[in-house]
Amino acid sequence: MERHSPRDIFSTLVTTVITCVLLWCSLNMGAGAHYVCVENCVWEPISINSTTLSVTCNLTTLQGKPNPINYSLIMPGYNVRLSIRCTDASVQISHTNSLLEGSFKHLRNLQSLSIENCHLDRLPLKTFQGLEGLKNLTVKTLNTERSHLSLSVSPKTLLPLRQLISLDFSENNIEWLPNKFLCGLNHLRFVNLTGNKFADVSNMGLSSVTSCSLMVTRLDVGFNQLKALPERGFASLTRLEELRLDHNQLARAEPTALRGLAQLLHLDMAHNVLVALPAALFRPTPRLLELYLRNNSLSALSPALLSELKELSILDLAYNQLSSMSWLGNPDGSSNLTRLRELDLSHNRLISLKSGVFHALESLQILQLQNNLIEHVANGTFQGLSMLQSLVLSNNRLQHIGFRMMFGLGLSLTALHLDGNYVESIYDDAFQDMSMLQELSLAGNRLIVVPQAVSVLNMLNSLNLSDNNIQDITNAPYQGLTRLFALDFVGNNIRSIRKGAFNNLPSVRILYLARNNIQAIEKGAFDNLPNLYFLRLDSNIIHDVSSLFTSLHDLIMLNISVNRIRWFDYAMVPAGLQWLDIHNNQIEALGNYYGLEHVLKLRTIDASFNRLTFLNSSSLPNSIENVFLTHNHLQRIQPFTFLEKPNLARVDLTHNQLQVLSMSTLCLSASPSRQPFPEFKIANNPYLCDCRMEWLQGLQNFSTQIITSMHSAYPRLYPRIDDLSSVMCKLGFSKRTRILPLVKAKSAEFLCEIKSHCFSVCDCCEFEACDCRMVCPDNCSCFHDQSWQTNIVDCGGRNQGVIPKELPIEVSELYIDGNQIPTLYPHLFVNMGSLKVLFLNNSNIVSIKNQSFASLRQLRVLHLEDNQISVFSGHEFNGLTKLVELYLSNNRLHYIDNSTFAELQSLEVLRLDRNRLIDMSLWSLHCNPRLTEIYLAANPWSCNCYFTEELAQFIVSHKNTACDLFQMTCVYNATRTLPLWEPNMIDCHRLPNVTIPQFQPQFQIRRIEDFLSVAFIIGGVVLFALFIIAIVLTPSRRRISVCLFSRYGVRMFHRASAEGDKLFDAFVSYSKKDEAFVTQVLAPELECGRPPYRLCLHYRDLSHTGTYLQEAIREAVDSSRGTIVVLSEHFLKNGSCRHEFKSAHLEVLNNSHHKLVVIFLGRVSYRELDPDIRAWLKHSTFLHWGEKDFWNKLRYAMPDVRHRNKAIRSDLNLVAAYI
């Protein structure tokens, strides 16, 4: 059978997709019909009413037919944008793939081609033949995720692409490209080589030795492994305008590295390891506009470095080690950077700023100096920066802002950041010349008062004084700043706010007063802020907020959380408020004294971590959308609380004290079908699983909830419970007290307690003797489920002497356990036709009269254990034809009449253990055909043959019915207790004729396990034999054999070699060009491994005389017990050597006992093998280098290692030869 390599399969698949897509689409477009595309492909027109298509094909696996498609059938009359993407990244292949030459040659009008995430290792010479009109090419194999793959490109692969504009070869692990691979592409403008493994600029095919002229304007080689910039490394790119070298490993740059880049405008060398830069580096690039050098290790720069960059607009030197600014200008104080607009020196090691250092930067607009070590700024430092708009000095070590420190900044400055310093004082006139300042940040300093200097900033919009130590804001200097929009005092030490603290601030919309020590706020303190939108008073010590916000009609957001507020009413907040946070206070109720739920516009309220105990419809405004009430003390939510809340979206009721959520509690207003269901969270409450909670189970599968069936006309009246699976509840009936997930509770376990109940169809409820009226007896508890099918009466544990009268006739479970009822009289349970479970255990019962249970026709379970019953006369259980379980354990039973259980036709479980039974007519239990469990242990059974034989017959006929057989014992001679596992019945029949009562049998104490062990042994042998047969017959027996050999050294299905003891275990034949693989990989693994093999490598162990090549090979093969042939392209291409090899091997390899192992190295086409080698392959073991479990398979194919006692032959006359 002909073999096809994965490369052929992948290439055929690509051509198949292209052919099918374009053939169908072209034919249908020509016919004016709809476009039709093949499976796994989608198409869309490039534009409306356009015949130009964009086709995307997502391939999951590399599968396809081996025969190529006839491309002449394709109609290339339409421009097509084609994208091929391999989506299954988990496909593991041992051999790489490449495209066949001419795969796209008929698509002459193709303008854009993208091949992504496909396993490619090379692009052959004619890959893109015929694509003369292609403008955009992307080949992105994502080989970076598979580091062993590296894409290689032939020198003339791109030559047909004369119209190519954009080339993207990113993320391919490319290490080298030919020098002239871009030659002839006169329209090429953009080249992307990011995410590869270029270590040297000369390896990118762009070096100065390239004789052709390249028209590329943008080159991106970021995220590579470049170590240095050599001389004239980009000299061939004379039109280059943008060069990105970021995220490499650049540590050095030659002075002429940028020679030839006179047109360069944008240079990015950020995120490298540069320590220094040559002074002449940027001289060849006088037109440079943007220079990025951030995140390097630059500690000093030459003053001449930037002297020629007169057009420079952006300079980024952030995240370096600069400690001086001397490089910024010329020695005479002048600078050529007169057009610089943005300068970033943040995250360096600057200690001080000298006067006039920025003097010549007259066009500077943004200066960033944050995160340095600046302790001192000289007067006049910023003089001359008349165009500066933003100055950032955050996170330095400034302590004082002096009189002339900011002098010269002029009227253009709009933002000044001084936060994160050690500022303790600011001179009153420090900001005198900055009248146009709009944003001032003094946060994170050591101010104790609001500085007087801010009073002159009439255009100020934002003032940040957070995280200082300000204690009083009465008559603060910011009053009168009529344009102030945001005022931030978060994290100070303000204790009180008096009326008038915010006078003359008509424009303030945002006021932050959080994280202070505010205890009191004077009434009317915020009246002068009528336009306030957002107010934060959280994390203070406020007790009362009444009458503080009523005048803030525009207030939208209010945060008064984490305080000590005890009383709250919606009348305290403006009607237009939309967001209210009052969490973590001491509020006990959401008051609504004036009934404002229809007036309020509130959309979100967070009242979690308070002391709320109840909730009703007026507790939440009708406009509410999000409600957070977690961690409160909620015990009761009134019915229809969430009704008439049409916008409700989310409610959190977790971590409260709720015990019941009835249907009416969570009933919602009907919502439109397009609106999502409201989401409720209700877990972590001490729920009681009573009859009012069962309805929640119907919400588990929301699509088929019981609510829909109950209210089919209003299917959207209830929310979606997001955490229903986490809701735990306690069963209501005390006899079954346990906590379990609500969704796992049975319907009959949802019980409610009642005192009396009259069914709707009952007409005699006013009479005490009414049969259809349920009344719970005195000193009893009664429960029912939602459907009234389960009705439980619990009168147990009362120590009563009689069974209560007037028991409800509808009772289904009756508990009378734990009382003192010595006798059960006839017809005691009359008119209880619905009773199914009866507990009379532990009630001191001594006797049961006939017909005591006669009326309980539906009884299923009867508990009589732990009583004083000694005798059953035979009629105690008459009428219990449906009884399934009967519990008689731990009584005093010593006699049971044969007819006692005769009427129990449905009996399945019978417990007679822990009684005083000596013998029993077990044959009588044949009247109970459904019996599956019987317990007989802990009785003083007799050891006589009569009983033991009957027991044995019972065990045989009922098999596993006796659940405690191994615990059963009998009493022998009234002194010894013997196990009743399996008596020796033969002994009973061999004794002389004596009366049965006088005879006691002898026992052989034998466990059933003794017989089972023999059965297990026999079964194990049979299974092992079947396993061996299955391995012999299975197609994967070789894989199993290899696995056994690698783990345990056991060879299965392996013919023992008849070869005698020879000098070598194997002779290795190979091409000289594969010498490195054999000597460095193959030979060390076999000669030094376990077990070690003795190899003869014909270039190492043969002598060097070429005339005796065939004889030498023949003798080497004859002296070896096997032969390994490394079959590669090099081996096959050398025809003369291959002939010598065949002639020398032919005689020996025809020996059927000689092992031949062929290792395929690299890509070897089966069709290229001559007939002789193909014939050998049929009778040999052949492996592919790199396949799974290669070494174990090779050792399995090798002959066994033998101990050699003979001396190594020294007369072996060998000659050297290289194939």
C-alpha positions, 0 to 999 in steps of 0.5 A: 500500500502506498504511503503518503506523508503528512506534508502531502496530506496537508497540501492536498487539503489546502488545495481541496478547500481552495478548489471547492470554495472558488469553483462553487462560488464562481459558478454560482455567481456566474449564474446569478444564484446564491454563493455556495461554499464547502463544509468548514468554510464561510464566505461573505462579500467584501462590500454590499452588492459586490461580487468580490468574496472573502472566504474563511476556512477553519480546518480541524485536522490535517486530513485529505485525499492523496490525489491532487485536484484538477485546478483547471476547473477553477474559474479565477474570474473574481477577486477573493480574500482567502483565510485558512486557519487550523483550529485544532491546536491539540493535534500532535504530529511527529512530522512537520508539513509544508505547502506543495509548490503551485498550490495557489497558481490558478488564483491569479486575482487573489488579493489577500491570503492568510494562513494561520496556526497550521503546522508548517516548517517551510515555504517551497520555491513555487508556493505562491506561483501565479499570485501576481496580484496578491497585495497582502500575505500573512503566514502565521504558524504560531510555531512559538507555541511549538518551539521545535518548529521553525519556518524556513523560506526559499530565496525566491519564494516571494518573487512572483508576488510583484504587487505585494504591499504587506507581508506578515511573517510573525510568530513563526520561530524563524531564525534565518531568512535569505538576503535577497528574499524581498528583492523584486517586491517594489510595492512592498511597504510593510514587513512584520517579523515579530515573534520570531527567533532572530538573534542577529540583524544580518539573519533577517535578509535585510543587511547591506549586502543586499544588492536590490533596493527595498521600498519598505517604509514600516518594519516591525521586528519586536519580540525577537532575540536580537542582541546588538545593532551592527553597523549599517544593519538596515542600510538597504531600507533607505525608504524606512519611516518606522522601525520597531525593535522593542522587546528584544535583548539589545545590549549594544548598538554600533555608532553607524547602526542606523546609517542609511535611514535618513527618512526614519520618523518613528523608532522604538527600542523600548524593553531591551537591556541597553546600558549606553548609547553611542553619541553618533547613533542618531546622526543618520536620522535627522527627521526622527519624530518619535523615540522610545527608549523606555525600560532599558538600563540607561544610566547616562546619556551623551549630550551629543546623542540627541543634538541632531534630532531637531524634529523630535516630538516625543521622547520616552526614557521612562523606567531607566537608571538616569540620575542626571539631566545634563544630556538634555542640552548643549554645554552652552545651555542651548538645545536643539529639541525645540520641537519636543512636545512630550518628555517622559522621565518617570521611574528613573533615579533623578534626585534634583532638578537644576534651574534652567534644565528645561529652558530650551524646551519651548514647545514642551506640553507634557512632562512626566517626572513621577516615581523618581527620587527628587527632593529639591526643585530649584527656583526657575527650573520650569522657566521657559516652559510656556507651552507646558500643559501637564506636569507630573511630579507624583511619588517623589520626595518633595517636602516644600513647595516654595515661592518660585519653584513653579515659576515660569509655567505660564498660563497654559498649564492645566494639570499639576500632580504633586501627590505621593510626596512628603509635602508639609507646606505650600507657599501662599503664592506658589501657584500665583502664575497658574491661573488656568490650572484645572486639575491639582492633585496634592493627595498622599502628602502631609498637609494638616490644613488646606493650603492657601495657595489654592485660593487663586486657582479660579479655573480649577475643576478638580482638587484632590487632597485625599490621604493627608492629615487635614482636620478642619475644613471650616472657612477653607481657601477653596471657597469661592472657586466657582468652577470647582467640579470635584473635591476629594478629602478621602482619608483625612482626619476631619471630625465634624462638618459645620454649616458653611463649610462649602460656601460659594461652590456652586459647580461642585458635582462630586464630593468625597469625605470618606475614611475620615473620623466624622462624627457630626454633620451640622444640619444644612452643611450641604445646602450650598451644594445644590448641584451635587451628584455624588456624595461619599460619607462612608467609613466614618463614625456618623450616627444620624443623617436625617435632614442632611440631604433633602435639599440635594435635589440633583443627588444621584449617588449617595454612599453612607456605608460603614458608619453607625447609623441606626435609623433610616427612612426614605424620606431622608434622601432626595426622590431623584436618588438612583444609587444608595449604599448604606451597608455595614451600619446598624439599621433595623428597618428600611423605613417608608413612613410617608409611602414614597415607594411610587415617588422614589427613582432609586435603582440600586440599594445596598443594605447588607451587613445591617440588622434588618429583621423584616421586609415588606412591599414598602421597604423597596421603591417600585423603581428598584433594580438591584437589592443587596440585603446579605448578612442581615437578620431577616426572619420574615418577608411579607407576601408580595414584597417584590410585586409591582417592582417591574425593573427588578434584576437582582436580589441578594438575600443570603446569610440571613435568618429566613426559615420559609419562602412561600410562593407569595413571598417571591411573586413578581410582576409579569415581565415581558418575554424579552426581559431577562428573569430577575436573579435571586440569591437565597442560600445560607439561611436556616430554612425549614423544609416544610410544605411551604418550601416544596415549590422551590424545587420546581425552579431547579430546572427553570425551563420546566418549572412547576410555576409554569404549570400552576400559572400557565397564563403567567409563566414569568411571575417568579425569579431565577434562583442562582444558588438553588443547588446550595440552599440547605434546609432542615426537615420539619418533622422532628423524627427525621431532623437532618439538614440536606440540600433542598433540591434533594429532599423528597416531596413527602418530606416537606411537612407542615404542623397542624392542629386541626384541618377540615377538607373543602369537601367536608360538610360536618366540620362544625361537629366533633364526630365529623369523619372528614375533620382532622384534629390532632390529639392532645399531647401529639404533634401532627404534620402534613405535606402540600398535597395532604397525601402524607399525614403524620401523627407523632404521639411517641415518647410521651410515656402514655399507657394507652393509645390516644383516641380520636386519631385522624382517619387520614393518618398515613404515618403513626408514631406511638413509640416510647410509651407504656402499652402492655397489650394491643387489643383487637380492632385498636386501629379501626377506620385507619385505612390510609395508615402505611407506617406504624411505629410501636417500638420501645413501648413495653408491649407484652402481648398482641391480641388477634385482629389488632391490625386487621383494619390496617389494609394499607400498612406497609411498615410495622415497627415492634422492635424493643418490646417484651413480646414472647409468643406469636400464636398465629393470628396477630398479623391477619389482614396485613396483606400489603405489609412489606417490612416487619421489625421484631428485633430485641423482643423475648420471642421464644415461640412463633406459630407456623401460621404467624406470617402466612398472610404477609404475602408482600413481606420483603424484610423480616427482622427476628434477630436478638430474641430467644428463639431456639428453633423455628419452622423455617419452611413456613416462610415459603408462604412469603414469596417476596422475602428478600431480607431476613435477620436471625442472628443473636438467638440461642438456636438449637444445634440438633440435626432437625433444625440445622438441616431445615436451615440448610435447605432454607439457605439453599432455596432462598440463597442470599435472603439470610443477611446475617448468616455468618453471625448465626450461632447455635447452643451445643450441650447448653454450654458451647456456642458454635457458628452456624456457617455450614454444618456437615449434614452427612454426619447427621445421616451416618449416626445410629438410629436414635431419637432426634432430640437426643442427637447433636451433630458434629460440625466442621467449621468451614467458611464459605470463603474457603470455597470461594478462594478455590473458585477465585483461583480457578476463575483467575486462571481462566481469565488470564488464559482468555487475556493471552488469547485476546492479545494473540488475536488483537491487531495491537498485540505488537504495541502490547508486547512492546509495553510488556517488554519495556516494563518487565523485560518479557518478550511475547510473540517474539521468535527466538533467534537461532543465531549463535554467539557472534561478535556484535549484536548489530551492525549499523549502516548509514550515510556519512551525512547522517553521522552526527545522528548515529554517533551522538544519538543512536549509538550512545543510547544503545551502547550505554543503555539498559541492556547495553548492546555491542554495535559495529558502526561501519565508519567507526569500526571499519578500516579506511581502504575503499577497494574492499568495501563490499567484502568488509560490509559482508563480513561485518553483517555476518559477524552481527546478530542483526542489522540496523539501516538508517534510511534517509534521503542522503542514503537513497540519493547516493546511487553507487554506494547504495548498489555496493550496500545491496550487493553486500547485504543481499546474501546475509539479509536473505537469511530468515534468522537475521534481524533487520531493523530499518529506521526512517530518518526525515522525509523518505518517500516510499515511492522512491525506494527500489524493489529490493529495499521494498522487499526487505521492508516486508520482512523487517521491522521499520521505525520512524525516528521521533515516533512515540515510544521509539526506544522501547520499540527499537530495543524490542526489535533488537536480538536479546543481549547474550553473555559472551565468554569468547574473546573478541576476534582480532583477525577481522579484516575490515576496510573503511567505506562511507556511503 
